[in-house]
Amino acid sequence: MRIAILVPFYKTMPAATCKCLLDLATQLGKFDIESEFISVSNTYLHDARETLFERLEKAHKKKSFNWVLHIDSDQTFATKQVVALLKHAEEKDFPILSGIYFSSKTGGIMPVLMRKFNDERRRKMADFRKCKVSEIKGDYYRIANVPKEAFFEIDVIGFGFFVCKPKVYADIKAKFGRPIFAPEMDKSLNRIRGEDAVWCNRAQECGYKIMVDRSIMVGHMGGDVGFREHKGWLLEKLEESQRKKLQK
């Protein structure tokens, strides 16, 4: 298996993430996985992702990849989690498969996963204070709990830790053109939709499902949530008292 590993970062990177990436570079060969790191720095995130795509295209033409792995520069993870995510994606034939990471900056500790509103959800959520939802973002909302299924479909993932087939990019480019990664203005809501939501929406319009692997939980330094998830901590299994302490 041959994979491309895309890592955007601005100017610096947490030491913990550097160690995870170094471990990944030195250990993947033990699992018969050939890898090529592609990175870009010192630019805005959506521009960085677009530049990464350009470099990915060039590298893919020289020697093709089976999978593309996205890792943001504030994630903490184990190499075995990358291997497991790739294995599950191949076994289940999921062209897009994400791990789970959390953020605690707003609304308590929540997974960086979003669902799209439909009319039924809007009716049920007339009073946001009584539902387990936070960070309403236009036509998407952050879910508060991780679904119990081993693999589940979602509408939007963050780009911190997921794998996808190179064909996904090719299909998005063929249908929508360039740029692949770019925020866009939602005129109906008069607000900007982030590049992650735009990319996921376009992938869905190309016929792909955005799948999530519940067994892969990684740390998120930028979201102030570290090694608990990296070690497989399951948020919903905590006692309520423990959960409240963590959210303070």
DOZABA-490713 format. One record per residue (C-alpha): residue in one letter; x, y, z. Coordinates in Angstrom, 2 decimals, padded with zeros to 5 digits. Each point is the difference from the previous one (the first is absolute). Example, Ala and Ser with C-alpha at 12.3 -4.5 7.8 and 13.67 -1.06 7.14 Angstrom:
2
<r 'A',<012.30,-004.50,007.80>> <r 'S',<001.37,003.44,-000.66>> 
***
This chain:
248
<r 'M',<000.00,000.00,000.00>> <r 'R',<001.19,003.50,-000.83>> <r 'I',<-001.43,003.07,001.73>> <r 'A',<000.44,003.77,-000.17>> <r 'I',<000.00,001.82,003.35>> <r 'L',<-001.13,003.63,-000.23>> <r 'V',<000.99,002.30,002.87>> <r 'P',<-000.75,003.74,-000.09>> <r 'F',<001.50,002.24,002.68>> <r 'Y',<000.49,003.71,000.48>> <r 'K',<003.33,000.82,001.67>> <r 'T',<000.40,-002.42,002.86>> <r 'M',<-001.24,-003.42,001.07>> <r 'P',<-000.49,-001.46,003.51>> <r 'A',<002.84,-002.27,001.10>> <r 'A',<-002.49,-002.81,000.68>> <r 'T',<-001.23,000.13,-003.61>> <r 'C',<003.58,000.03,-001.30>> <r 'K',<000.74,-003.15,001.98>> <r 'C',<-003.12,-001.71,-001.36>> <r 'L',<000.98,000.87,-003.59>> <r 'L',<003.59,-001.18,000.53>> <r 'D',<-001.25,-003.28,001.45>> <r 'L',<-002.33,-000.36,-002.98>> <r 'A',<002.82,000.59,-002.49>> <r 'T',<002.22,-002.61,001.61>> <r 'Q',<-002.60,-002.65,000.83>> <r 'L',<-002.31,-000.25,-003.03>> <r 'G',<002.51,-002.15,-001.89>> <r 'K',<-000.48,-002.74,002.61>> <r 'F',<-003.58,-000.33,-001.25>> <r 'D',<000.98,-000.14,-003.69>> <r 'I',<-001.26,003.52,-000.53>> <r 'E',<002.04,002.33,-002.20>> <r 'S',<-000.60,003.67,000.75>> <r 'E',<000.81,003.41,-001.40>> <r 'F',<-000.40,003.10,002.17>> <r 'I',<-001.28,003.14,-001.70>> <r 'S',<-000.11,003.17,002.06>> <r 'V',<-000.42,003.74,-000.38>> <r 'S',<000.52,002.78,002.53>> <r 'N',<-000.40,003.70,000.67>> <r 'T',<-003.35,000.56,-001.70>> <r 'Y',<-003.71,000.03,000.78>> <r 'L',<-001.54,-003.41,000.55>> <r 'H',<-002.27,-000.19,-003.06>> <r 'D',<002.86,001.25,-002.20>> <r 'A',<002.30,-002.57,001.61>> <r 'R',<-002.45,-002.82,-000.75>> <r 'E',<-000.29,001.12,-003.63>> <r 'T',<003.79,000.11,-000.37>> <r 'L',<000.19,-003.48,001.54>> <r 'F',<-002.49,-001.22,-002.60>> <r 'E',<002.12,001.45,-002.82>> <r 'R',<003.10,-001.77,001.33>> <r 'L',<-002.00,-003.18,000.51>> <r 'E',<-001.11,000.04,-003.65>> <r 'K',<003.58,000.32,-001.22>> <r 'A',<001.27,-002.75,002.32>> <r 'H',<-002.91,-002.29,-000.93>> <r 'K',<000.86,000.28,-003.70>> <r 'K',<003.60,-001.05,000.68>> <r 'K',<-000.92,-002.94,002.21>> <r 'S',<-003.61,-000.64,000.93>> <r 'F',<-001.35,-000.22,003.53>> <r 'N',<-002.59,-002.43,001.35>> <r 'W',<-001.09,002.39,002.74>> <r 'V',<000.38,003.59,001.13>> <r 'L',<000.32,000.68,003.74>> <r 'H',<-000.81,003.47,001.35>> <r 'I',<001.58,000.93,003.33>> <r 'D',<-000.21,003.50,001.45>> <r 'S',<003.01,001.43,001.80>> <r 'D',<-001.65,-000.05,003.44>> <r 'Q',<-001.04,-003.67,000.15>> <r 'T',<001.51,-002.67,002.27>> <r 'F',<-000.32,-003.63,-001.02>> <r 'A',<001.69,-003.38,-000.11>> <r 'T',<001.30,-001.65,-003.16>> <r 'K',<-002.20,-003.02,000.70>> <r 'Q',<-003.04,002.28,-000.26>> <r 'V',<001.02,001.04,-003.52>> <r 'V',<000.50,-003.65,-000.93>> <r 'A',<-003.38,-000.95,001.49>> <r 'L',<-001.80,002.83,-001.80>> <r 'L',<001.48,-001.07,-003.34>> <r 'K',<-000.83,-003.65,000.68>> <r 'H',<-003.61,000.78,000.89>> <r 'A',<-000.44,002.24,-003.04>> <r 'E',<001.20,-002.79,-002.29>> <r 'E',<-001.95,-002.77,001.72>> <r 'K',<-003.25,001.99,000.03>> <r 'D',<000.62,001.52,-003.44>> <r 'F',<-000.45,003.55,001.31>> <r 'P',<001.58,002.56,-002.39>> <r 'I',<-000.12,002.58,002.82>> <r 'L',<000.55,-000.99,003.64>> <r 'S',<000.78,002.32,002.90>> <r 'G',<001.19,-000.54,003.52>> <r 'I',<-001.49,002.04,002.86>> <r 'Y',<001.54,002.89,001.88>> <r 'F',<-001.50,002.49,002.42>> <r 'S',<-000.01,003.70,000.77>> <r 'S',<-000.73,001.64,003.33>> <r 'K',<000.17,003.66,-000.96>> <r 'T',<-003.77,000.54,-000.12>> <r 'G',<-002.98,-001.95,001.23>> <r 'G',<002.03,-002.46,002.08>> <r 'I',<001.86,-002.99,-001.40>> <r 'M',<-001.51,-001.03,-003.33>> <r 'P',<001.12,-001.96,-003.05>> <r 'V',<000.96,002.03,-003.06>> <r 'L',<-002.85,-001.46,-002.04>> <r 'M',<-002.98,001.76,-001.52>> <r 'R',<-003.40,-000.89,-001.37>> <r 'K',<-002.12,001.96,-002.42>> <r 'F',<-003.39,001.32,001.05>> <r 'N',<-003.08,-001.24,-001.78>> <r 'D',<-003.58,001.15,000.53>> <r 'E',<-000.69,-002.70,002.59>> <r 'R',<003.09,000.91,002.02>> <r 'R',<-000.92,003.68,-000.12>> <r 'R',<-003.44,-000.74,001.44>> <r 'K',<001.42,-002.16,002.76>> <r 'M',<002.63,002.58,000.90>> <r 'A',<-002.16,003.07,000.43>> <r 'D',<001.48,000.37,003.47>> <r 'F',<003.77,-000.54,-000.31>> <r 'R',<000.43,000.18,003.78>> <r 'K',<-001.83,-003.30,000.46>> <r 'C',<001.93,-001.99,-002.57>> <r 'K',<003.47,-001.52,000.07>> <r 'V',<001.31,002.29,-002.71>> <r 'S',<002.45,002.87,000.03>> <r 'E',<001.80,002.20,-002.50>> <r 'I',<-002.82,000.54,-002.47>> <r 'K',<001.72,000.95,-003.25>> <r 'G',<-002.56,001.01,-002.56>> <r 'D',<-001.37,-003.17,-001.55>> <r 'Y',<002.35,-002.27,002.03>> <r 'Y',<000.30,-000.74,003.70>> <r 'R',<002.63,-001.66,002.16>> <r 'I',<-001.23,-003.24,001.55>> <r 'A',<000.50,-000.36,003.76>> <r 'N',<000.34,-003.79,000.29>> <r 'V',<001.71,-002.69,-002.03>> <r 'P',<-002.51,-002.44,-001.59>> <r 'K',<000.27,-003.54,001.34>> <r 'E',<000.42,-001.74,-003.38>> <r 'A',<003.49,-001.28,-000.79>> <r 'F',<-000.13,001.91,-003.30>> <r 'F',<-002.45,002.79,-000.65>> <r 'E',<-000.74,002.57,-002.68>> <r 'I',<000.33,003.72,000.66>> <r 'D',<-000.40,003.11,-002.15>> <r 'V',<003.19,001.90,000.89>> <r 'I',<003.30,-001.07,001.52>> <r 'G',<002.92,002.13,001.02>> <r 'F',<003.13,-000.66,-002.04>> <r 'G',<002.14,-000.88,003.00>> <r 'F',<000.20,-003.77,-000.45>> <r 'F',<-001.57,-001.83,-002.95>> <r 'V',<000.81,-002.11,-003.03>> <r 'C',<-001.51,000.06,-003.46>> <r 'K',<000.55,-001.44,-003.44>> <r 'P',<001.76,002.20,-002.60>> <r 'K',<-003.02,-000.51,-002.27>> <r 'V',<-002.09,002.12,002.37>> <r 'Y',<002.12,003.05,-000.84>> <r 'A',<-000.11,-000.79,-003.71>> <r 'D',<-003.80,-000.27,000.02>> <r 'I',<-000.42,003.26,001.95>> <r 'K',<002.35,001.80,-002.39>> <r 'A',<-001.82,-001.41,-003.06>> <r 'K',<-003.40,001.10,001.31>> <r 'F',<000.83,003.31,001.67>> <r 'G',<003.39,001.05,-001.37>> <r 'R',<002.59,001.85,002.06>> <r 'P',<000.55,000.90,002.77>> <r 'I',<-000.65,-003.30,001.76>> <r 'F',<000.36,001.52,003.46>> <r 'A',<-001.57,003.41,000.45>> <r 'P',<-002.58,001.66,002.22>> <r 'E',<-003.04,001.35,-001.79>> <r 'M',<-002.75,002.48,000.74>> <r 'D',<-003.40,-001.50,000.74>> <r 'K',<-002.23,002.79,-001.29>> <r 'S',<-003.16,-001.50,001.48>> <r 'L',<001.52,000.22,003.50>> <r 'N',<002.26,003.00,-000.67>> <r 'R',<003.01,-001.70,001.51>> <r 'I',<003.19,-001.75,-001.09>> <r 'R',<000.09,-003.78,-000.02>> <r 'G',<003.43,-001.45,000.86>> <r 'E',<002.11,-002.00,-002.44>> <r 'D',<-000.59,-003.22,001.96>> <r 'A',<-003.79,000.29,-000.33>> <r 'V',<000.28,000.98,-003.68>> <r 'W',<002.29,-002.96,-000.78>> <r 'C',<-002.23,-002.49,001.83>> <r 'N',<-003.13,001.35,-001.71>> <r 'R',<001.65,-000.32,-003.41>> <r 'A',<001.17,-003.53,000.76>> <r 'Q',<-003.57,-000.91,000.92>> <r 'E',<-001.28,001.53,-003.24>> <r 'C',<002.49,-002.24,-001.82>> <r 'G',<-001.64,-003.01,001.64>> <r 'Y',<002.36,-000.60,002.92>> <r 'K',<-000.95,-000.62,003.61>> <r 'I',<001.97,001.70,002.78>> <r 'M',<000.65,-002.87,002.43>> <r 'V',<001.44,000.09,003.51>> <r 'D',<001.84,-002.77,001.88>> <r 'R',<-001.07,000.02,003.63>> <r 'S',<002.99,-002.09,001.10>> <r 'I',<002.54,002.66,-001.05>> <r 'M',<000.13,002.92,002.44>> <r 'V',<003.00,002.31,-000.08>> <r 'G',<001.19,003.03,001.93>> <r 'H',<-000.53,003.60,-001.08>> <r 'M',<002.49,002.46,001.46>> <r 'G',<-001.62,002.98,-001.72>> <r 'G',<-003.35,-000.93,001.51>> <r 'D',<001.49,-000.31,003.50>> <r 'V',<-000.82,-003.71,000.05>> <r 'G',<003.06,-002.20,000.20>> <r 'F',<000.96,-003.54,000.74>> <r 'R',<-003.25,-001.29,001.50>> <r 'E',<-001.45,-000.43,-003.50>> <r 'H',<003.39,-001.11,-001.32>> <r 'K',<-000.24,-002.96,002.39>> <r 'G',<-003.53,-000.85,-001.02>> <r 'W',<-001.97,001.85,002.67>> <r 'L',<-003.72,-000.15,-000.78>> <r 'L',<-001.78,003.17,001.02>> <r 'E',<-003.45,-001.50,000.48>> <r 'K',<001.29,-002.69,002.41>> <r 'L',<001.13,002.52,002.58>> <r 'E',<-002.14,000.45,003.06>> <r 'E',<-001.97,003.23,-000.12>> <r 'S',<001.98,001.43,002.92>> <r 'Q',<003.30,-000.66,-001.77>> <r 'R',<-001.30,001.55,-003.18>> <r 'K',<-001.05,003.19,001.77>> <r 'K',<003.44,000.31,001.59>> <r 'L',<001.68,-000.29,-003.38>> <r 'Q',<-002.26,002.64,-001.49>> <r 'K',<000.78,002.60,002.69>> 
***
